[in-house]
Amino acid sequence: MRILVSGSLAYDRIMTFPGRFADHILPEKIHVLNVCFTVDGLVERFGGTAGNIAYNLALLEERPVIIACVGRDFGRYRRWLDQLGLPLEGIRTIPEEFTAGAYITTDQADNQITGFNPGAMKYSAGYSLEGLDPEDTIAIVSPGNLEDMQDIPRQCKARGIPYICDPGQQIPIIPPAALAEMIQDARLLISNDYELEMICKAVDCARRQVSRRCRALITTLGEEGSLVLEDGLEVRIPAVEPRKVADPTGAGDAYRAGLIKGLVMGRSLVEAARMGAVAASFAVECLGTQEHRFTPAEFWERHRRAFGRG
C-alpha cells in the first residue's frame, strides 16, 4: 500500500549549557535582555515530523513517500534517507534556503531556549496526488508547510484517498475555517490532549462534536497511553513499558508510524493504536527522534508481551 507522509524535514541542533539560565538573567533587566550562553558543544540529529514518521515506518518495513521541502544543506539527511531505502520523489529542494532547523539549548535545570528557522518549510512541496489509487493509498498530514497541510486533505477528499489529520504544533497558526476543513471527513484526527482542547476552541465545538466531523479520533496521553474514539465508542490503549525512558521526544511520531502500519495491514483502529503504542515505547529509549532501532521480530515480541498475539 502506498503511504504518503506530509510534514517537515528538519535538523535538530541540540546544545547543553553547563549552568542555569536563571543565574545569568536579571529579572529587573528582562526588558533589555542581552546575554550569551557558552555551551558544551553541539549535537546534530535528523528530525521533523515527516522524517520521524517515515523513519519508524522504515523500521516496520514500509517505504513511505515523504512530502516536504528542504534546503541546500540537505545532503547529509538525504544520504540517511537513501540508506533507509526511502523514496525521495516527494521532496522538493529550495536552493536559496536552508533546511528547517531547531536550535535547542538546555540548562542544568532542564529549562530550554529554542530557536526555530523554518527555512525551506516556508515553501509548498506542490506534490500532486493525480492518478493514485484510493484503494491502495493512505496519507498522513502532519505539521509542516501550511499550504501543504491544507492542499493535501483537499486532494485526498477529491480522490477518495483516506488521510490522517495531524495538525499538532501548527494549530495556533492555522485559520479556524481551514482547520475545520482539514478535519472534516478525515479518516482520523490525532492529537495530544492539550492540542485537542486547542482544536475544540478553534472550531468552536466540543470533543464529541469534533469526532463526528471525522471518522475517528485518537488522543495521545503520554505515559498514560491514548484514547481511541470511533463510532461513539471510546477505548483506552495503555502505554507500553519501555526498557528505560531516555527522551520522550519523537514518541508521538513513532506512535503514528505504528498506527499507520496497522491500518495498511488491515487491522482495526484499536489494534493499530496498540501497534502505535509499541512503536512509541522504542522511541523513548534513546535521545533523539531517529536514534532508536528495532527489528520486526523485536517489535512483535514486545507487542506480544503487552497485548498478546500480534
Secondary structure, 3 states (H helix, E strand, C coil): CEEEEECCCEEEEEEECCCCHHHCCCHHHHHHCCCCCCCCCEEEEEECHHHHHHHHHHHCCCCCEEEEEECCCCHHHHHHHHHCCCCCCCEEECCCCCCEEEEEEECCCCCEEEEEECHHHHCCCCCCCCCCCHHHEEEEECCCCHHHHHHHHHHHHHHCCCEEECCHHHHHHCCHHHHHHHHCCCCEEEEEHHHHHHHHHHHCCCHHHHHHHCCEEEEECHHHCEEEEECCEEEEECCCCCCCCCCCCCHHHHHHHHHHHHHHCCCCHHHHHHHHHHHHHHHCCCCCCCCCCCCHHHHHHHHHHHHCCC
